[in-house]
């Protein structure tokens, strides 16, 4: 490391011989209009930009990047646009989660291999902020996140539409015969009103807010709607902050602690956030070497009240949350549950930013004394169906189904489910437990958002609107229902979910935190996976999918690749110039 502490100087500074020739090459190729002093000790800040037309939620991030660039230059740094892998949740097949780890790995390597001293991370859509934070944690360069923000609320026939959540609702109304296909199609043009990610408390909104609760966002930024001019102001300030962070050597390893993750888990519960946050926070913690476990989500979050009345669990949308006081107003109500010493990217504790927070609409953000639910955290279930754990979001479930016993209807794959669910002769009733397997990290591969299975039309026509569903995959953060997901080990990894048969009695008891099949242990142990299920778990033969299946870990540890866990730092192993 050069004496001035900037790693970029090992590219640009040179005094003699080969070193001087390398410095010449690096400087000459980078000039392109830069002044001479760009290479003499000014912090080089990469803008890790996930803007892409194929990630519609992030398509505005080039404008955000321009504001960041202005801030970096104002603070005396050099801003460098660095397009990185962008994962569009709505378009990317078979599932964006298949490439979260690849996006994190490639961003880490680009930050490490280039002459940069710090980074501003621009994300929005579901997997982009988690992958950027995983990368920043591993390379451990000073980094600040700028969330792209939610879209504005659209309306259809006078009713506000929640992106994602109302897709599930309206599609079920079509399947039940309550809504025509023509009206369903007509609602499309009203669903997406503006730039930005989903306006419900889905995964994108959750991870933007939790990134701030972790301390990685300029306080007061997360949740600003994407078209709001205040987002550009915050982006500009974040550019300035990135330069300051480099000069103060304020890196992820110096900021993120167990207390930071405690704050994120408390925020997750109080906001009624997405279950996907569990696998993302576990993966980020794994990159930092912080011993976060699945049980910590239940231990820390189970007694936290639900304070936001937001879709999919409630009535309002992200624009309303911002209007009502935003994240800080929520956290002020549960301030006693937060770690008071956990720092933010500014070097000050998160708790220190809550003094002036106020709730401006007590219907959207409830006061602690009158929560929507007194205990709203993610519940972790265990039993002979989930030895390593499964999760459920009680805030999005039907209360009467949180203690349930019913016969299983088993589907060996999502294709099997789609082929049979509309059959009027399907042997199901309102008490049946729908079991879908083969959708975990290895089995799909990639752990898709399919756990919130559409209900059989024959039951929809009877007025049934929720059933217990169990799966080793994930569900969209915009979805709702009594859904047990992230079952570990998954069926494809030898988990007991592979052994369940249609007609077995399944017992769910969320209060007791249990999930079991009513079978003697010896009978369960003697069973073999069905031929149809086993046939679906054939390993891919090449490419990223092969690497992923060979090395992906299970959901209870964050579904990262085994060789990516931990921090590698910013040192470059070899110098070819």
Secondary structure, DSSP 8 states (H G I E B T S, - for coil): --TTS-TTHHHH---SHHHHHHHHHHHHHH-TT--GGGGSS--EEEEEE---TTSGGGTTHHHHHHHHHHHHHHTT-EEEEEE-----TTT-SS-GGGGHHHHHHHHHHHHHHSS-SEEEEEE-SHHHHHHHHHHHHHH--EEEEEE--B---EEETTEEE-TTHHHHHHHHHHHHTSS-HHHHHHTHHHH--SSSB-SSSSHHHHHHHHHHHHT-B-TT-TT--TT-HHHHHHHHHHHHHHHHHHHHT--HHHH--HHHHHHHHHHHHHHT--THHHHHHHHHHHHHT----HHHHHHHHTT--B-B-BTTTSSB-HHHHHHHTHHHHHHHHTGGGS-TT-B-TTSSBGGGG-TT---S-TTTB--GGG-SBS--S-EEEEETTEEEEEEE-GGGS-GGGSEEEEEEEEESSHHHHHHHTT-TT----TT-EEEE-S-SHHHHTS--B--S----HHHHTTT-----EEESSB--TT--SSEEEEEES-GGGT-GGGG--TT-EEEEETTTTEEEESS-HHHHHH----HHHHHTT----SHHHHHHHHHB--GGGTS-BGGG-S---S--S----
